[in-house]
Amino acid sequence: FSSYSLQLTASFSQQPGDNPDFRTLLKIKEQFGDQAALVSLLPGTDQCNWPYAHCNQDRRVVAIFLQNVNITSTIPPAIGDLDQLHTISIHSIPGLHGPIPDTFGKLSHLSIFNIMRTSVSGSLPASLSRTNLTSVSFFSNKLTGRIPRSLQDLPYLTYFDASNNRLVGRIPPRLVSNGAPDRPLGLTLTNNRLTGPIPRTYARERYFMNFRVANNMLTGDAAFLFGRRNTVYDVDLSGNRLRFNLTGVVMPENLLFLNMSRDRIYGGVPASLAQLKKLTTLDLSYNQLCGEIPTGGNMGRFKPEAYEHNKCLCGTPLPAC
């Protein structure tokens, strides 16, 4: 987040003490433990000049930005009292720990919610389904428990990243969806402990920027994620227990990145891969694939490592059949 974003301010004639958000910010500072990093917010100062808050023209706090701040604390529940808040972005604060407060469910305008690279733990609160979330990133924390199914009630949630946590259970069947048809979807759940099959409901979503679920314990068939009619750029299914026949799968023509290594995929390398003009990364290693690797198109760019440790693959760049 740019320093410009962190320092946006507003200056109006209304006195700071007259604004309910100012009193809430003082409470937030108190719940943070009155740490030295937040000392600039004092009684009688202007909350819109606090470098971690962004105000709108009505002097209401609409965004909180905290990045690389030396804080050792839990997340203040009082943040849930900033009723005009549409953005929370907390980034790279390893001393921040404890749960995400359930009070955040009161933030009916909350659209963007990022907590990244912290020690925040506990489960994701189901109360977040009462917000207006469109984009969420919980990348690299210590979150546990299941992804609440109630989050799929969010009609405009198009981006969800909870990678590098300790989440368990199944992927909710409609966690992200095209409620906003002009926005591409993104689902990243890499490096968790998720189980069960990938829900087939995602076959209906035609526009994915990325679908990344690597290094979980997912099982079953994932062939339905592909298809000529789909638009998907980045797929990472590696390091799971997925098992399906890859032979006849038709790959989306816009595919740039495909990693299906270290699964239990069988059959042959599909001929449709040779028709992809944009594919730059391919890894099918450590599966049960067999037969001749197709040639043509961009297939010549991929090294033997892309096909190693399969059952009986052959042909360029591996030894001849």
Secondary structure as GFF3:
##gff-version 3
##sequence-region A 1 321
A	DSSP	alpha_helix	3	6	.	.	.	ID=ss1
A	DSSP	three_ten_helix	16	18	.	.	.	ID=ss2
A	DSSP	alpha_helix	20	31	.	.	.	ID=ss3
A	DSSP	three_ten_helix	36	38	.	.	.	ID=ss4
A	DSSP	three_ten_helix	47	49	.	.	.	ID=ss5
A	DSSP	beta_strand	53	55	.	.	.	ID=ss6
A	DSSP	beta_strand	61	67	.	.	.	ID=ss7
A	DSSP	beta_strand	73	74	.	.	.	ID=ss8
A	DSSP	three_ten_helix	77	81	.	.	.	ID=ss9
A	DSSP	beta_strand	87	98	.	.	.	ID=ss10
A	DSSP	three_ten_helix	102	106	.	.	.	ID=ss11
A	DSSP	beta_strand	112	122	.	.	.	ID=ss12
A	DSSP	three_ten_helix	126	130	.	.	.	ID=ss13
A	DSSP	beta_strand	135	137	.	.	.	ID=ss14
A	DSSP	beta_strand	142	146	.	.	.	ID=ss15
A	DSSP	three_ten_helix	149	153	.	.	.	ID=ss16
A	DSSP	beta_strand	159	161	.	.	.	ID=ss17
A	DSSP	beta_strand	166	169	.	.	.	ID=ss18
A	DSSP	beta_strand	185	188	.	.	.	ID=ss19
A	DSSP	beta_strand	193	197	.	.	.	ID=ss20
A	DSSP	three_ten_helix	200	204	.	.	.	ID=ss21
A	DSSP	beta_strand	207	212	.	.	.	ID=ss22
A	DSSP	beta_strand	217	220	.	.	.	ID=ss23
A	DSSP	three_ten_helix	223	225	.	.	.	ID=ss24
A	DSSP	beta_strand	231	236	.	.	.	ID=ss25
A	DSSP	beta_strand	241	242	.	.	.	ID=ss26
A	DSSP	beta_strand	257	259	.	.	.	ID=ss27
A	DSSP	beta_strand	266	267	.	.	.	ID=ss28
A	DSSP	three_ten_helix	271	275	.	.	.	ID=ss29
A	DSSP	beta_strand	281	283	.	.	.	ID=ss30
A	DSSP	beta_strand	288	292	.	.	.	ID=ss31
A	DSSP	three_ten_helix	299	301	.	.	.	ID=ss32
A	DSSP	three_ten_helix	304	306	.	.	.	ID=ss33
A	DSSP	beta_strand	312	314	.	.	.	ID=ss34
###
